[in-house]
Amino acid sequence: MKPYKNKINRIRSFALSLIFIGVIVMYIGLFFRKYEIIMLLFMVLGVFAILASVVVYAWIGTLSTRAVQIVCPNCGKETKMLGRVDMCGHCREPLTMDPTLEGKDFDEIYNKPNNRKS
């Protein structure tokens, strides 16, 4: 099982990867200079990936403003928390603001409204 990361950092990493993917796709398009249609196709796909990154960054920015700021009990730094359970963005300590989940093992499923464990 892959290690769980803070939701905000995970989404920001995805947006950053979209930028790199867009640049690489546009760079691949340079190899097709003789075929303008194929080069244009790669350039447009690269621009779409970068525009998708802008949309994701804007979306996570709005989510980040609504996120609850808490102080991590382990490292003492402020971090933002989305959902019922999340990880500290600095030390990866499992965090929850739901008193019914205190002391239980960390599981992402607690954030899904349809599949909440009791």
Biopython code that builds the backbone (N, CA, C, O; Angstrom):
import numpy as np
from Bio.PDB.StructureBuilder import StructureBuilder

atoms = [
    (1, "MET", "N", (0.832, -1.172, 0.000)),
    (1, "MET", "CA", (0.000, 0.000, 0.000)),
    (1, "MET", "C", (0.885, 1.247, 0.000)),
    (1, "MET", "O", (1.828, 1.353, 0.785)),
    (2, "LYS", "N", (0.567, 2.194, -0.896)),
    (2, "LYS", "CA", (1.391, 3.390, -0.966)),
    (2, "LYS", "C", (1.102, 4.295, 0.224)),
    (2, "LYS", "O", (-0.014, 4.308, 0.745)),
    (3, "PRO", "N", (2.113, 5.053, 0.655)),
    (3, "PRO", "CA", (1.898, 5.917, 1.817)),
    (3, "PRO", "C", (0.934, 7.049, 1.478)),
    (3, "PRO", "O", (0.943, 7.582, 0.369)),
    (4, "TYR", "N", (0.116, 7.399, 2.442)),
    (4, "TYR", "CA", (-0.876, 8.450, 2.264)),
    (4, "TYR", "C", (-0.217, 9.809, 2.494)),
    (4, "TYR", "O", (0.626, 9.959, 3.378)),
    (5, "LYS", "N", (-0.612, 10.793, 1.690)),
    (5, "LYS", "CA", (-0.087, 12.138, 1.836)),
    (5, "LYS", "C", (-1.236, 13.109, 2.082)),
    (5, "LYS", "O", (-2.403, 12.768, 1.887)),
    (6, "ASN", "N", (-0.901, 14.291, 2.502)),
    (6, "ASN", "CA", (-1.858, 15.364, 2.715)),
    (6, "ASN", "C", (-2.599, 15.641, 1.413)),
    (6, "ASN", "O", (-1.984, 15.692, 0.348)),
    (7, "LYS", "N", (-3.913, 15.820, 1.489)),
    (7, "LYS", "CA", (-4.734, 15.990, 0.279)),
    (7, "LYS", "C", (-4.333, 17.213, -0.531)),
    (7, "LYS", "O", (-4.236, 17.139, -1.756)),
    (8, "ILE", "N", (-4.101, 18.323, 0.130)),
    (8, "ILE", "CA", (-3.750, 19.549, -0.582)),
    (8, "ILE", "C", (-2.425, 19.371, -1.311)),
    (8, "ILE", "O", (-2.303, 19.767, -2.470)),
    (9, "ASN", "N", (-1.437, 18.785, -0.655)),
    (9, "ASN", "CA", (-0.136, 18.577, -1.300)),
    (9, "ASN", "C", (-0.241, 17.593, -2.457)),
    (9, "ASN", "O", (0.445, 17.749, -3.467)),
    (10, "ARG", "N", (-1.092, 16.584, -2.319)),
    (10, "ARG", "CA", (-1.249, 15.600, -3.383)),
    (10, "ARG", "C", (-1.846, 16.242, -4.642)),
    (10, "ARG", "O", (-1.404, 15.955, -5.755)),
    (11, "ILE", "N", (-2.843, 17.105, -4.465)),
    (11, "ILE", "CA", (-3.477, 17.759, -5.613)),
    (11, "ILE", "C", (-2.518, 18.762, -6.237)),
    (11, "ILE", "O", (-2.476, 18.892, -7.461)),
    (12, "ARG", "N", (-1.750, 19.471, -5.425)),
    (12, "ARG", "CA", (-0.758, 20.408, -5.972)),
    (12, "ARG", "C", (0.326, 19.665, -6.751)),
    (12, "ARG", "O", (0.795, 20.158, -7.776)),
    (13, "SER", "N", (0.723, 18.502, -6.281)),
    (13, "SER", "CA", (1.713, 17.702, -7.018)),
    (13, "SER", "C", (1.161, 17.247, -8.366)),
    (13, "SER", "O", (1.886, 17.215, -9.360)),
    (14, "PHE", "N", (-0.121, 16.897, -8.396)),
    (14, "PHE", "CA", (-0.754, 16.515, -9.658)),
    (14, "PHE", "C", (-0.756, 17.688, -10.641)),
    (14, "PHE", "O", (-0.480, 17.501, -11.827)),
    (15, "ALA", "N", (-1.065, 18.897, -10.156)),
    (15, "ALA", "CA", (-1.079, 20.075, -11.026)),
    (15, "ALA", "C", (0.322, 20.383, -11.549)),
    (15, "ALA", "O", (0.482, 20.765, -12.708)),
    (16, "LEU", "N", (1.327, 20.220, -10.710)),
    (16, "LEU", "CA", (2.700, 20.442, -11.154)),
    (16, "LEU", "C", (3.103, 19.420, -12.209)),
    (16, "LEU", "O", (3.796, 19.756, -13.170)),
    (17, "SER", "N", (2.672, 18.176, -12.031)),
    (17, "SER", "CA", (2.995, 17.154, -13.033)),
    (17, "SER", "C", (2.307, 17.453, -14.365)),
    (17, "SER", "O", (2.854, 17.141, -15.423)),
    (18, "LEU", "N", (1.113, 18.057, -14.326)),
    (18, "LEU", "CA", (0.453, 18.448, -15.575)),
    (18, "LEU", "C", (1.269, 19.484, -16.333)),
    (18, "LEU", "O", (1.311, 19.449, -17.562)),
    (19, "ILE", "N", (1.917, 20.401, -15.630)),
    (19, "ILE", "CA", (2.765, 21.386, -16.296)),
    (19, "ILE", "C", (3.933, 20.695, -16.986)),
    (19, "ILE", "O", (4.224, 20.977, -18.148)),
    (20, "PHE", "N", (4.606, 19.791, -16.275)),
    (20, "PHE", "CA", (5.741, 19.092, -16.872)),
    (20, "PHE", "C", (5.306, 18.237, -18.059)),
    (20, "PHE", "O", (5.996, 18.188, -19.078)),
    (21, "ILE", "N", (4.171, 17.569, -17.932)),
    (21, "ILE", "CA", (3.662, 16.752, -19.042)),
    (21, "ILE", "C", (3.375, 17.630, -20.250)),
    (21, "ILE", "O", (3.694, 17.253, -21.377)),
    (22, "GLY", "N", (2.776, 18.797, -20.030)),
    (22, "GLY", "CA", (2.483, 19.708, -21.125)),
    (22, "GLY", "C", (3.734, 20.183, -21.831)),
    (22, "GLY", "O", (3.764, 20.243, -23.060)),
    (23, "VAL", "N", (4.767, 20.520, -21.080)),
    (23, "VAL", "CA", (6.027, 20.972, -21.685)),
    (23, "VAL", "C", (6.681, 19.839, -22.463)),
    (23, "VAL", "O", (7.198, 20.060, -23.558)),
    (24, "ILE", "N", (6.666, 18.636, -21.916)),
    (24, "ILE", "CA", (7.275, 17.493, -22.603)),
    (24, "ILE", "C", (6.520, 17.178, -23.887)),
    (24, "ILE", "O", (7.140, 16.884, -24.909)),
    (25, "VAL", "N", (5.196, 17.234, -23.851)),
    (25, "VAL", "CA", (4.400, 16.967, -25.054)),
    (25, "VAL", "C", (4.702, 18.015, -26.130)),
    (25, "VAL", "O", (4.824, 17.679, -27.308)),
    (26, "MET", "N", (4.822, 19.269, -25.729)),
    (26, "MET", "CA", (5.156, 20.307, -26.707)),
    (26, "MET", "C", (6.563, 20.116, -27.255)),
    (26, "MET", "O", (6.810, 20.371, -28.434)),
    (27, "TYR", "N", (7.480, 19.671, -26.413)),
    (27, "TYR", "CA", (8.846, 19.412, -26.866)),
    (27, "TYR", "C", (8.865, 18.261, -27.877)),
    (27, "TYR", "O", (9.595, 18.320, -28.866)),
    (28, "ILE", "N", (8.074, 17.229, -27.637)),
    (28, "ILE", "CA", (7.981, 16.116, -28.590)),
    (28, "ILE", "C", (7.461, 16.622, -29.929)),
    (28, "ILE", "O", (7.860, 16.127, -30.984)),
    (29, "GLY", "N", (6.574, 17.606, -29.884)),
    (29, "GLY", "CA", (6.056, 18.188, -31.119)),
    (29, "GLY", "C", (7.134, 18.822, -31.980)),
    (29, "GLY", "O", (6.973, 18.912, -33.197)),
    (30, "LEU", "N", (8.232, 19.264, -31.373)),
    (30, "LEU", "CA", (9.316, 19.864, -32.152)),
    (30, "LEU", "C", (10.008, 18.855, -33.072)),
    (30, "LEU", "O", (10.629, 19.241, -34.062)),
    (31, "PHE", "N", (9.905, 17.584, -32.751)),
    (31, "PHE", "CA", (10.521, 16.559, -33.601)),
    (31, "PHE", "C", (9.754, 16.362, -34.900)),
    (31, "PHE", "O", (10.256, 15.709, -35.816)),
    (32, "PHE", "N", (8.565, 16.905, -34.996)),
    (32, "PHE", "CA", (7.735, 16.752, -36.194)),
    (32, "PHE", "C", (7.605, 18.078, -36.945)),
    (32, "PHE", "O", (6.509, 18.422, -37.388)),
    (33, "ARG", "N", (8.687, 18.821, -37.095)),
    (33, "ARG", "CA", (8.653, 20.114, -37.770)),
    (33, "ARG", "C", (8.255, 19.995, -39.236)),
    (33, "ARG", "O", (7.645, 20.907, -39.794)),
    (34, "LYS", "N", (8.592, 18.900, -39.844)),
    (34, "LYS", "CA", (8.267, 18.717, -41.265)),
    (34, "LYS", "C", (6.771, 18.478, -41.461)),
    (34, "LYS", "O", (6.221, 18.780, -42.520)),
    (35, "TYR", "N", (6.133, 17.946, -40.453)),
    (35, "TYR", "CA", (4.705, 17.648, -40.531)),
    (35, "TYR", "C", (3.967, 18.639, -39.615)),
    (35, "TYR", "O", (3.786, 18.392, -38.423)),
    (36, "GLU", "N", (3.551, 19.755, -40.205)),
    (36, "GLU", "CA", (3.007, 20.845, -39.393)),
    (36, "GLU", "C", (1.741, 20.446, -38.624)),
    (36, "GLU", "O", (1.526, 20.906, -37.503)),
    (37, "ILE", "N", (0.920, 19.608, -39.214)),
    (37, "ILE", "CA", (-0.324, 19.212, -38.537)),
    (37, "ILE", "C", (-0.015, 18.428, -37.267)),
    (37, "ILE", "O", (-0.623, 18.671, -36.224)),
    (38, "ILE", "N", (0.926, 17.488, -37.347)),
    (38, "ILE", "CA", (1.286, 16.679, -36.173)),
    (38, "ILE", "C", (1.949, 17.564, -35.121)),
    (38, "ILE", "O", (1.674, 17.431, -33.928)),
    (39, "MET", "N", (2.830, 18.473, -35.571)),
    (39, "MET", "CA", (3.481, 19.390, -34.632)),
    (39, "MET", "C", (2.440, 20.265, -33.946)),
    (39, "MET", "O", (2.503, 20.473, -32.735)),
    (40, "LEU", "N", (1.494, 20.774, -34.708)),
    (40, "LEU", "CA", (0.435, 21.615, -34.139)),
    (40, "LEU", "C", (-0.417, 20.825, -33.142)),
    (40, "LEU", "O", (-0.822, 21.353, -32.107)),
    (41, "LEU", "N", (-0.682, 19.564, -33.464)),
    (41, "LEU", "CA", (-1.463, 18.720, -32.565)),
    (41, "LEU", "C", (-0.754, 18.553, -31.215)),
    (41, "LEU", "O", (-1.380, 18.673, -30.162)),
    (42, "PHE", "N", (0.556, 18.274, -31.254)),
    (42, "PHE", "CA", (1.315, 18.131, -30.010)),
    (42, "PHE", "C", (1.365, 19.448, -29.230)),
    (42, "PHE", "O", (1.263, 19.453, -28.003)),
    (43, "MET", "N", (1.521, 20.550, -29.943)),
    (43, "MET", "CA", (1.566, 21.855, -29.267)),
    (43, "MET", "C", (0.225, 22.164, -28.590)),
    (43, "MET", "O", (0.196, 22.652, -27.461)),
    (44, "VAL", "N", (-0.869, 21.883, -29.274)),
    (44, "VAL", "CA", (-2.190, 22.147, -28.700)),
    (44, "VAL", "C", (-2.441, 21.237, -27.500)),
    (44, "VAL", "O", (-2.978, 21.686, -26.488)),
    (45, "LEU", "N", (-2.060, 19.969, -27.602)),
    (45, "LEU", "CA", (-2.224, 19.057, -26.460)),
    (45, "LEU", "C", (-1.402, 19.520, -25.264)),
    (45, "LEU", "O", (-1.859, 19.432, -24.125)),
    (46, "GLY", "N", (-0.200, 20.009, -25.515)),
    (46, "GLY", "CA", (0.638, 20.525, -24.431)),
    (46, "GLY", "C", (0.027, 21.745, -23.765)),
    (46, "GLY", "O", (0.058, 21.878, -22.542)),
    (47, "VAL", "N", (-0.531, 22.640, -24.584)),
    (47, "VAL", "CA", (-1.175, 23.827, -24.028)),
    (47, "VAL", "C", (-2.405, 23.427, -23.211)),
    (47, "VAL", "O", (-2.665, 24.010, -22.159)),
    (48, "PHE", "N", (-3.161, 22.436, -23.691)),
    (48, "PHE", "CA", (-4.326, 21.971, -22.920)),
    (48, "PHE", "C", (-3.904, 21.395, -21.574)),
    (48, "PHE", "O", (-4.584, 21.609, -20.571)),
    (49, "ALA", "N", (-2.790, 20.666, -21.539)),
    (49, "ALA", "CA", (-2.313, 20.124, -20.265)),
    (49, "ALA", "C", (-1.932, 21.252, -19.309)),
    (49, "ALA", "O", (-2.208, 21.167, -18.112)),
    (50, "ILE", "N", (-1.304, 22.298, -19.823)),
    (50, "ILE", "CA", (-0.923, 23.426, -18.969)),
    (50, "ILE", "C", (-2.163, 24.192, -18.511)),
    (50, "ILE", "O", (-2.223, 24.633, -17.364)),
    (51, "LEU", "N", (-3.150, 24.355, -19.389)),
    (51, "LEU", "CA", (-4.392, 25.013, -18.987)),
    (51, "LEU", "C", (-5.144, 24.185, -17.938)),
    (51, "LEU", "O", (-5.751, 24.740, -17.022)),
    (52, "ALA", "N", (-5.100, 22.862, -18.079)),
    (52, "ALA", "CA", (-5.714, 21.999, -17.067)),
    (52, "ALA", "C", (-5.014, 22.180, -15.727)),
    (52, "ALA", "O", (-5.653, 22.143, -14.675)),
    (53, "SER", "N", (-3.710, 22.374, -15.767)),
    (53, "SER", "CA", (-2.960, 22.629, -14.544)),
    (53, "SER", "C", (-3.415, 23.925, -13.888)),
    (53, "SER", "O", (-3.543, 23.987, -12.665)),
    (54, "VAL", "N", (-3.659, 24.957, -14.685)),
    (54, "VAL", "CA", (-4.135, 26.231, -14.143)),
    (54, "VAL", "C", (-5.494, 26.037, -13.465)),
    (54, "VAL", "O", (-5.743, 26.585, -12.391)),
    (55, "VAL", "N", (-6.365, 25.257, -14.099)),
    (55, "VAL", "CA", (-7.687, 24.999, -13.518)),
    (55, "VAL", "C", (-7.556, 24.244, -12.195)),
    (55, "VAL", "O", (-8.248, 24.561, -11.228)),
    (56, "VAL", "N", (-6.675, 23.251, -12.151)),
    (56, "VAL", "CA", (-6.490, 22.472, -10.916)),
    (56, "VAL", "C", (-5.911, 23.347, -9.814)),
    (56, "VAL", "O", (-6.336, 23.263, -8.661)),
    (57, "TYR", "N", (-4.930, 24.198, -10.170)),
    (57, "TYR", "CA", (-4.365, 25.106, -9.165)),
    (57, "TYR", "C", (-5.419, 26.071, -8.632)),
    (57, "TYR", "O", (-5.456, 26.341, -7.432)),
    (58, "ALA", "N", (-6.275, 26.593, -9.506)),
    (58, "ALA", "CA", (-7.335, 27.499, -9.056)),
    (58, "ALA", "C", (-8.318, 26.764, -8.146)),
    (58, "ALA", "O", (-8.760, 27.309, -7.135)),
    (59, "TRP", "N", (-8.660, 25.523, -8.510)),
    (59, "TRP", "CA", (-9.595, 24.731, -7.713)),
    (59, "TRP", "C", (-9.020, 24.428, -6.328)),
    (59, "TRP", "O", (-9.714, 24.582, -5.323)),
    (60, "ILE", "N", (-7.757, 23.997, -6.269)),
    (60, "ILE", "CA", (-7.176, 23.670, -4.966)),
    (60, "ILE", "C", (-6.944, 24.936, -4.152)),
    (60, "ILE", "O", (-6.930, 24.887, -2.922)),
    (61, "GLY", "N", (-6.762, 26.069, -4.826)),
    (61, "GLY", "CA", (-6.644, 27.333, -4.104)),
    (61, "GLY", "C", (-7.933, 27.694, -3.403)),
    (61, "GLY", "O", (-7.915, 28.164, -2.265)),
    (62, "THR", "N", (-9.061, 27.479, -4.077)),
    (62, "THR", "CA", (-10.342, 27.768, -3.428)),
    (62, "THR", "C", (-10.626, 26.770, -2.307)),
    (62, "THR", "O", (-11.176, 27.136, -1.269)),
    (63, "LEU", "N", (-10.249, 25.507, -2.519)),
    (63, "LEU", "CA", (-10.420, 24.524, -1.438)),
    (63, "LEU", "C", (-9.533, 24.860, -0.247)),
    (63, "LEU", "O", (-9.933, 24.691, 0.905)),
    (64, "SER", "N", (-8.330, 25.334, -0.534)),
    (64, "SER", "CA", (-7.382, 25.637, 0.527)),
    (64, "SER", "C", (-7.851, 26.797, 1.395)),
    (64, "SER", "O", (-7.553, 26.842, 2.588)),
    (65, "THR", "N", (-8.582, 27.732, 0.801)),
    (65, "THR", "CA", (-9.076, 28.845, 1.610)),
    (65, "THR", "C", (-10.195, 28.398, 2.558)),
    (65, "THR", "O", (-10.403, 29.011, 3.605)),
    (66, "ARG", "N", (-10.913, 27.329, 2.190)),
    (66, "ARG", "CA", (-11.987, 26.822, 3.044)),
    (66, "ARG", "C", (-11.505, 25.759, 4.024)),
    (66, "ARG", "O", (-12.258, 25.346, 4.906)),
    (67, "ALA", "N", (-10.273, 25.315, 3.882)),
    (67, "ALA", "CA", (-9.760, 24.249, 4.748)),
    (67, "ALA", "C", (-9.564, 24.765, 6.167)),
    (67, "ALA", "O", (-9.298, 25.946, 6.389)),
    (68, "VAL", "N", (-9.701, 23.863, 7.106)),
    (68, "VAL", "CA", (-9.558, 24.199, 8.522)),
    (68, "VAL", "C", (-8.077, 24.193, 8.872)),
    (68, "VAL", "O", (-7.375, 23.217, 8.608)),
    (69, "GLN", "N", (-7.598, 25.297, 9.475)),
    (69, "GLN", "CA", (-6.215, 25.347, 9.930)),
    (69, "GLN", "C", (-6.141, 24.826, 11.350)),
    (69, "GLN", "O", (-6.860, 25.279, 12.240)),
    (70, "ILE", "N", (-5.254, 23.863, 11.542)),
    (70, "ILE", "CA", (-5.071, 23.309, 12.882)),
    (70, "ILE", "C", (-3.577, 23.232, 13.187)),
    (70, "ILE", "O", (-2.743, 23.315, 12.286)),
    (71, "VAL", "N", (-3.261, 23.077, 14.440)),
    (71, "VAL", "CA", (-1.876, 22.900, 14.866)),
    (71, "VAL", "C", (-1.666, 21.412, 15.098)),
    (71, "VAL", "O", (-2.407, 20.783, 15.854)),
    (72, "CYS", "N", (-0.665, 20.860, 14.453)),
    (72, "CYS", "CA", (-0.374, 19.429, 14.587)),
    (72, "CYS", "C", (0.123, 19.150, 16.003)),
    (72, "CYS", "O", (1.016, 19.843, 16.491)),
    (73, "PRO", "N", (-0.444, 18.145, 16.665)),
    (73, "PRO", "CA", (0.014, 17.839, 18.023)),
    (73, "PRO", "C", (1.406, 17.207, 18.056)),
    (73, "PRO", "O", (2.058, 17.210, 19.100)),
    (74, "ASN", "N", (1.864, 16.668, 16.931)),
    (74, "ASN", "CA", (3.161, 16.004, 16.895)),
    (74, "ASN", "C", (4.297, 16.996, 16.664)),
    (74, "ASN", "O", (5.258, 17.025, 17.434)),
    (75, "CYS", "N", (4.194, 17.819, 15.597)),
    (75, "CYS", "CA", (5.303, 18.719, 15.251)),
    (75, "CYS", "C", (5.057, 20.159, 15.669)),
    (75, "CYS", "O", (5.993, 20.958, 15.675)),
    (76, "GLY", "N", (3.819, 20.517, 16.022)),
    (76, "GLY", "CA", (3.519, 21.856, 16.489)),
    (76, "GLY", "C", (3.376, 22.899, 15.394)),
    (76, "GLY", "O", (3.250, 24.086, 15.695)),
    (77, "LYS", "N", (3.394, 22.487, 14.126)),
    (77, "LYS", "CA", (3.251, 23.430, 13.013)),
    (77, "LYS", "C", (1.803, 23.484, 12.558)),
    (77, "LYS", "O", (1.042, 22.531, 12.724)),
    (78, "GLU", "N", (1.435, 24.645, 11.970)),
    (78, "GLU", "CA", (0.082, 24.771, 11.441)),
    (78, "GLU", "C", (-0.026, 24.025, 10.119)),
    (78, "GLU", "O", (0.888, 24.062, 9.295)),
    (79, "THR", "N", (-1.140, 23.356, 9.932)),
    (79, "THR", "CA", (-1.407, 22.645, 8.689)),
    (79, "THR", "C", (-2.892, 22.781, 8.376)),
    (79, "THR", "O", (-3.702, 23.065, 9.259)),
    (80, "LYS", "N", (-3.233, 22.578, 7.124)),
    (80, "LYS", "CA", (-4.628, 22.665, 6.709)),
    (80, "LYS", "C", (-5.186, 21.261, 6.553)),
    (80, "LYS", "O", (-4.502, 20.347, 6.092)),
    (81, "MET", "N", (-6.443, 21.110, 6.946)),
    (81, "MET", "CA", (-7.058, 19.790, 6.944)),
    (81, "MET", "C", (-8.339, 19.817, 6.124)),
    (81, "MET", "O", (-9.197, 20.675, 6.329)),
    (82, "LEU", "N", (-8.466, 18.876, 5.194)),
    (82, "LEU", "CA", (-9.680, 18.709, 4.405)),
    (82, "LEU", "C", (-10.340, 17.404, 4.807)),
    (82, "LEU", "O", (-9.670, 16.375, 4.893)),
    (83, "GLY", "N", (-11.639, 17.426, 5.055)),
    (83, "GLY", "CA", (-12.362, 16.197, 5.374)),
    (83, "GLY", "C", (-12.311, 15.858, 6.843)),
    (83, "GLY", "O", (-11.871, 16.656, 7.670)),
    (84, "ARG", "N", (-12.772, 14.645, 7.159)),
    (84, "ARG", "CA", (-12.792, 14.189, 8.555)),
    (84, "ARG", "C", (-11.421, 13.740, 9.024)),
    (84, "ARG", "O", (-11.063, 13.945, 10.184)),
    (85, "VAL", "N", (-10.640, 13.123, 8.125)),
    (85, "VAL", "CA", (-9.289, 12.676, 8.463)),
    (85, "VAL", "C", (-8.339, 13.166, 7.382)),
    (85, "VAL", "O", (-8.698, 13.246, 6.207)),
    (86, "ASP", "N", (-7.125, 13.492, 7.796)),
    (86, "ASP", "CA", (-6.093, 13.946, 6.868)),
    (86, "ASP", "C", (-4.746, 13.743, 7.548)),
    (86, "ASP", "O", (-4.682, 13.404, 8.730)),
    (87, "MET", "N", (-3.679, 13.951, 6.799)),
    (87, "MET", "CA", (-2.328, 13.855, 7.336)),
    (87, "MET", "C", (-1.763, 15.259, 7.518)),
    (87, "MET", "O", (-2.140, 16.186, 6.800)),
    (88, "CYS", "N", (-0.871, 15.408, 8.468)),
    (88, "CYS", "CA", (-0.146, 16.660, 8.636)),
    (88, "CYS", "C", (0.717, 16.864, 7.395)),
    (88, "CYS", "O", (1.359, 15.925, 6.923)),
    (89, "GLY", "N", (0.735, 18.069, 6.872)),
    (89, "GLY", "CA", (1.521, 18.356, 5.676)),
    (89, "GLY", "C", (3.015, 18.376, 5.940)),
    (89, "GLY", "O", (3.803, 18.378, 4.994)),
    (90, "HIS", "N", (3.432, 18.393, 7.217)),
    (90, "HIS", "CA", (4.844, 18.482, 7.555)),
    (90, "HIS", "C", (5.419, 17.156, 8.042)),
    (90, "HIS", "O", (6.466, 16.715, 7.568)),
    (91, "CYS", "N", (4.730, 16.523, 8.991)),
    (91, "CYS", "CA", (5.296, 15.311, 9.609)),
    (91, "CYS", "C", (4.492, 14.051, 9.307)),
    (91, "CYS", "O", (4.855, 12.967, 9.763)),
    (92, "ARG", "N", (3.406, 14.176, 8.545)),
    (92, "ARG", "CA", (2.555, 13.054, 8.135)),
    (92, "ARG", "C", (1.893, 12.330, 9.309)),
    (92, "ARG", "O", (1.672, 11.120, 9.266)),
    (93, "GLU", "N", (1.588, 13.083, 10.339)),
    (93, "GLU", "CA", (0.839, 12.552, 11.487)),
    (93, "GLU", "C", (-0.640, 12.476, 11.102)),
    (93, "GLU", "O", (-1.175, 13.447, 10.567)),
    (94, "PRO", "N", (-1.311, 11.361, 11.355)),
    (94, "PRO", "CA", (-2.749, 11.291, 11.084)),
    (94, "PRO", "C", (-3.511, 12.271, 11.976)),
    (94, "PRO", "O", (-3.283, 12.334, 13.184)),
    (95, "LEU", "N", (-4.418, 13.032, 11.363)),
    (95, "LEU", "CA", (-5.176, 14.036, 12.098)),
    (95, "LEU", "C", (-6.663, 13.812, 11.895)),
    (95, "LEU", "O", (-7.087, 13.365, 10.829)),
    (96, "THR", "N", (-7.444, 14.115, 12.898)),
    (96, "THR", "CA", (-8.891, 14.083, 12.783)),
    (96, "THR", "C", (-9.478, 15.129, 13.722)),
    (96, "THR", "O", (-8.908, 15.435, 14.769)),
    (97, "MET", "N", (-10.631, 15.673, 13.327)),
    (97, "MET", "CA", (-11.354, 16.595, 14.200)),
    (97, "MET", "C", (-12.647, 15.951, 14.680)),
    (97, "MET", "O", (-13.419, 16.572, 15.410)),
    (98, "ASP", "N", (-12.885, 14.711, 14.272)),
    (98, "ASP", "CA", (-14.087, 13.978, 14.659)),
    (98, "ASP", "C", (-13.791, 13.186, 15.934)),
    (98, "ASP", "O", (-12.951, 12.287, 15.903)),
    (99, "PRO", "N", (-14.441, 13.485, 17.035)),
    (99, "PRO", "CA", (-14.146, 12.775, 18.285)),
    (99, "PRO", "C", (-14.457, 11.282, 18.226)),
    (99, "PRO", "O", (-13.890, 10.509, 18.999)),
    (100, "THR", "N", (-15.353, 10.857, 17.317)),
    (100, "THR", "CA", (-15.669, 9.430, 17.232)),
    (100, "THR", "C", (-14.545, 8.636, 16.586)),
    (100, "THR", "O", (-14.514, 7.409, 16.691)),
    (101, "LEU", "N", (-13.614, 9.327, 15.913)),
    (101, "LEU", "CA", (-12.514, 8.631, 15.246)),
    (101, "LEU", "C", (-11.217, 8.658, 16.052)),
    (101, "LEU", "O", (-10.209, 8.101, 15.616)),
    (102, "GLU", "N", (-11.231, 9.294, 17.216)),
    (102, "GLU", "CA", (-10.031, 9.358, 18.054)),
    (102, "GLU", "C", (-9.578, 7.955, 18.438)),
    (102, "GLU", "O", (-10.373, 7.138, 18.903)),
    (103, "GLY", "N", (-8.304, 7.688, 18.241)),
    (103, "GLY", "CA", (-7.732, 6.410, 18.627)),
    (103, "GLY", "C", (-7.888, 5.304, 17.599)),
    (103, "GLY", "O", (-7.296, 4.236, 17.757)),
    (104, "LYS", "N", (-8.671, 5.529, 16.546)),
    (104, "LYS", "CA", (-8.838, 4.500, 15.510)),
    (104, "LYS", "C", (-7.709, 4.600, 14.495)),
    (104, "LYS", "O", (-7.078, 5.648, 14.356)),
    (105, "ASP", "N", (-7.459, 3.504, 13.788)),
    (105, "ASP", "CA", (-6.441, 3.509, 12.746)),
    (105, "ASP", "C", (-6.852, 4.446, 11.617)),
    (105, "ASP", "O", (-8.034, 4.586, 11.303)),
    (106, "PHE", "N", (-5.851, 5.083, 11.015)),
    (106, "PHE", "CA", (-6.111, 6.021, 9.927)),
    (106, "PHE", "C", (-6.594, 5.266, 8.698)),
    (106, "PHE", "O", (-5.987, 4.272, 8.298)),
    (107, "ASP", "N", (-7.679, 5.733, 8.102)),
    (107, "ASP", "CA", (-8.193, 5.145, 6.875)),
    (107, "ASP", "C", (-8.867, 6.245, 6.067)),
    (107, "ASP", "O", (-9.669, 7.016, 6.595)),
    (108, "GLU", "N", (-8.534, 6.310, 4.784)),
    (108, "GLU", "CA", (-9.091, 7.323, 3.889)),
    (108, "GLU", "C", (-10.595, 7.181, 3.729)),
    (108, "GLU", "O", (-11.279, 8.147, 3.391)),
    (109, "ILE", "N", (-11.103, 6.009, 3.963)),
    (109, "ILE", "CA", (-12.526, 5.725, 3.724)),
    (109, "ILE", "C", (-13.426, 6.560, 4.634)),
    (109, "ILE", "O", (-14.610, 6.726, 4.343)),
    (110, "TYR", "N", (-12.877, 7.089, 5.733)),
    (110, "TYR", "CA", (-13.681, 7.919, 6.635)),
    (110, "TYR", "C", (-14.134, 9.214, 5.967)),
    (110, "TYR", "O", (-15.104, 9.825, 6.415)),
    (111, "ASN", "N", (-13.450, 9.647, 4.903)),
    (111, "ASN", "CA", (-13.813, 10.882, 4.217)),
    (111, "ASN", "C", (-14.917, 10.688, 3.191)),
    (111, "ASN", "O", (-15.524, 11.666, 2.757)),
    (112, "LYS", "N", (-15.190, 9.460, 2.795)),
    (112, "LYS", "CA", (-16.210, 9.200, 1.783)),
    (112, "LYS", "C", (-17.568, 9.079, 2.461)),
    (112, "LYS", "O", (-17.742, 8.256, 3.359)),
    (113, "PRO", "N", (-18.540, 9.899, 2.034)),
    (113, "PRO", "CA", (-19.829, 9.887, 2.739)),
    (113, "PRO", "C", (-20.591, 8.576, 2.585)),
    (113, "PRO", "O", (-21.349, 8.214, 3.484)),
    (114, "ASN", "N", (-20.422, 7.860, 1.496)),
    (114, "ASN", "CA", (-21.176, 6.615, 1.271)),
    (114, "ASN", "C", (-20.570, 5.433, 2.030)),
    (114, "ASN", "O", (-21.287, 4.500, 2.390)),
    (115, "ASN", "N", (-19.264, 5.463, 2.275)),
    (115, "ASN", "CA", (-18.582, 4.297, 2.828)),
    (115, "ASN", "C", (-17.965, 4.559, 4.193)),
    (115, "ASN", "O", (-16.878, 4.055, 4.476)),
    (116, "ARG", "N", (-18.612, 5.317, 5.028)),
    (116, "ARG", "CA", (-18.038, 5.622, 6.333)),
    (116, "ARG", "C", (-18.084, 4.406, 7.232)),
    (116, "ARG", "O", (-19.125, 3.775, 7.420)),
    (117, "LYS", "N", (-16.905, 4.094, 7.788)),
    (117, "LYS", "CA", (-16.847, 2.997, 8.752)),
    (117, "LYS", "C", (-17.365, 3.502, 10.086)),
    (117, "LYS", "O", (-17.207, 4.679, 10.411)),
    (118, "SER", "N", (-17.958, 2.653, 10.833)),
    (118, "SER", "CA", (-18.451, 3.094, 12.149)),
    (118, "SER", "C", (-17.562, 2.573, 13.236)),
    (118, "SER", "O", (-17.807, 2.833, 14.414)),
]
sb = StructureBuilder()
sb.init_structure("model")
sb.init_model(0)
sb.init_chain("A")
sb.init_seg("    ")
for serial, (resi, resn, name, xyz) in enumerate(atoms, 1):
    if name == "N":
        sb.init_residue(resn, " ", resi, " ")
    sb.init_atom(name, np.array(xyz, "f"), 0.0, 1.0, " ", f" {name:<3s}", serial, name[0])
structure = sb.get_structure()
